[in-house]
Amino acid sequence: MPGLSQARLIEVETSILSKNDALAQGNRRVLKALQVLALNLVSSPGSGKTTLLCETIKALGDAPLAVIEGDQQTSADADRIRHTGARAIQINTGKGCHLDAQMVGHAIDDLMPAPQSYLFIENVGNLVCPAAFDLGEDAKVAILSVTEGEDKPLKYPDMFTAAQVAILNKLDLAPHTDADLDAYEANLLRVNPGLTIFRLSARTGEGMGPWLDWLRGRLADKRAPR
């Protein structure tokens, strides 16, 4: 923002995040009342996020779910999601580099998720801005591919610190690269020792079982009487 001092920039950013957090808490209350498991899928472009989401939806079968799809332009990814039979709503952010809680709140109102269902929020492809914006989700799921470099978690620590789950995708490409999968995991855990990590290939289905088991287990926790 031209003409603003550093102190004023920090003040503006703090105000924006504070308003977003209040709206996110509102989203969280709505989703909790419905016992909906909401997951915020974050990654850089090209990680295979949409493919993973499509294959996850197919594997979950007739489980009730809905998708909020975030992109700067086009409805291509939402169209892919709808092709699986899932309900999806597209949010185009224009020049914006992330979804925020207000956008997601409006989408939740439009989608009206079923009680005891999954809500997948596919964020804009970006490993910086989405880290700071709570959407009211239960967990951020950070996705990276084996082609992105083992140092990715170290370069973007805020995102992987904010995430509860990391998925190392495109496992089928690992034999064709010099990717060190153990180094990927070591760097992820160096940034966030509490991360749950899955290695899988959305394209071939290798490793999808543990990820799907985790999803089903988290939804079962939502349904458990308190």
N, C-alpha and C positions, 0 to 999 in steps of 0.2 A: 504494500500500500504506500504509494509515493507520498512524502511529506509527513509521515507519522514517525514519531520517535520510537526507539526500541521499547521504552516503558509503556507507551500508549499501545503499541502492537500487542504486547503481552496482556494488557488490560482488556483489549478487544477480544483476543483469543480466549482468555479466561471466561469472559462473559458469554461468548458463543458456546463454549463447552459446558458451562453451568446450565444454560437454557436447554442444551441438548440432553444433559444428564437427567434433568427433571422430566422431560418428555419420555426419555428411555424408561424411567421408573414407572411412568404411566403405562407404557407398552408392556412392561414386565408384569404389572398387576393384572392386566387383561389376560395375558397369556397364562399366567399362573392360575387364574380362576378357571380357565378352560382346560388346564392340565396339558397344555401344548408344549412340546419340546421344540424350542427355536434355536437354530444353529446359523451362525453368521460365517459363510464360506469366504475366505479371503486368500488372495494370491496375486502374484504378478501375472501379466498377460501371457498366455501360452502354456500355463501349467497343466492344462487338461481339466480345469475346474468344471466346465459345463459337461464334458463327457463323463466325468466321475459322477456328477449329479444325475445325469440321465440314466446311467447304469445302476446307480443306487436306487433310483425310483423304480426301475424295472424289477430289481431284485427284491424290493420290499413288497412287491405284489399288490394286493388289494388294501394295504395299510392306508388309512386316511392321511393325506398330506396336501400341502400347498406350497407354492414357490413364489418368492418375490425376487425378481430378476433386475439387477442394476447394471446399466451400461451408459456410457456417455451418449451414444447414438445407436440407432437401429433397434429392431425387435428380433433380430436373428436368433439370439440365445433363448429368448422366451418362446419363440416358435418351435425351437428344438425341444424344449421342455414340454410344451403342449402336445407335441407329437407322441410323447410317451403316454398321454392320457391324463397327465396331472394338470390341476388348475394352476395357472400362473398369471402374474400381473407384472407388466414391464414398467420400470421407472427409468426414464432417460434423464441423466443429470446435466446434459449439455457440457459446459466447461468444468462442471464440478467433478472432483476426483474421488468422491466417496458418497455413499448413502448416509443420511442422518436419521435421527429418531423421528422427526416430524414426517419425513417421507414414508418411513416404514409404518408409522401409526396410521396414516391415511390408507396405505395399502392393506393393512390388517382389517381396517373397517370395510374396505371393498371386498376382500377375500372371505371374511367371516370364517376363519379356520374352524374345523369341526373339533368338538371336545376330544381330548386324548389323541391328538394327531401330531404329525410332524409339520414344522414350518421351516423350510430351507430358505435362507436369504443369501443369494449369490451377489456379493458386493462387486463394485467396479474393480477391474484389474489394477491393483496398486498396493504396494507393500508399505506405504508411508501413511497417508491420511486416514485410512480406515482404522488404524491402530488406536487413534485417539477418540473415536466416536462410538460410544455405547449405543446400541440400537434396541436394547431390552432383551437381548438374546440370552440363552442359557450358557452358551460357549462360542468362542471364536474357533474355527477350524482352519488352520493355515495349511495351504497346499503348495508344494513345490515339486518340480520334476527333477529326475536324475540328471537332466541336461543343463540345469541352471548353475551348477557349481557348489562345491561343499561349503564355501564361505558365505553363502547367501544368508544364513541365520546371523552371522557376525556382522554383516553389512546392514541388516535391517532388524536390529535387536528389539526395538519397541514392539513390532508386530508379533514376533515369536514369544516375547515376554507376556503380551496380552492374551495370547492363544492358550487354550487348554489342550488342544489336540493338534498334532502336525501329521500330515499325510505326505509321504514320499511317493509320488506318482510316476507313472511311465517306467515301471520296473522292467518291462520287457525290453527297453532300450539300453539298460545297464550293460549287457554284454558287448554292445557295440560302441561304448564310450569308455573313457578311463575313469568313470565315476567310482568313488570310494564310498560305498553305502555306510560303512561304519563311521567314516569321518563326518558324513552328513549327520548321523545320529549324535555323535559326540559333540558337534558344534551346536545342534539344537538343545541338547541337555546342558551344555555350558551356559547358554543364554537363559534357559528355563528348565531347571532340574525336575520340575513337576509335570512336564509335558508327557502326554500319552502319544506314542508314535506308531503309525501303521505304515508298512511298506506294501505297496500294491500296484497293480496295473489295471486301470479302468478298462482298457482296450481288450485285454485277454481274460480278465477276471481273476488273475493270480492275486492272492492275498486279500480278496474282497471279504472273505468270511469273517475275520476278526473285526473289521470295520462295521459290518452289518450287525454282528453280535453286540458291539458297543452301542450302536444306535438303539437296538431293541431293548437293551438293558437300561439305557437312560430313559427311554419312554416308559418302561415298566416302573422305574423309580417315580416318575411323575404320577403314575396311576395309583401308586401304593397309598393306602389310607394314612393320613397323618394323625 
